[in-house]
């Protein structure tokens, strides 16, 4: 049998090669979208978790906007994760990076550090990203912030300010 009389058409072989190559690239390049930041830790869970009330949302022109496509990629990567973030911070003067992808970052700031540590579930992060992408983008730009009340170790829930903007 010669190369020109192969039982496999070239188009089929090309498609199979591309599918296998894409799977290898995705498997090799998969990194969880978590930020490795002091004051924030991640605990995986076998099931999805929600530990917060519904958030408030508002476009904020004072933030450096993220690229909507990068935030969509962060959302896509995020939906595969189950677990909770624990946010502890002694001083309430800066946002802590929770999740990021290239040019898009989700950060939180405890509104009262004395009430922490705060627990944020994967479903809460997913909802922040989804609602921001769906309802608060300006063209291809995304700069949004709000407040969400999440579980705290001392019992009850307390406020976390959050924002989605350009990473870095």
Buried (B, 14 or more C-beta within 10 A) or exposed (E): EEEEEEEEEEEEEEEEEEEEEEEEEEEEEEEBBBBEBEBBBBEEEEEEBBBBBEBEBEBBEEBEBBBBBBBBBBBEBBBEBBBBBBBBBEEEEEBBBBBBBBBBBBBBBBBEBEBBBBBBBBBBBBBBBBBBBEEBBEEEBBBBBBBBBBBBEEEEBBBBBBBBBBBE
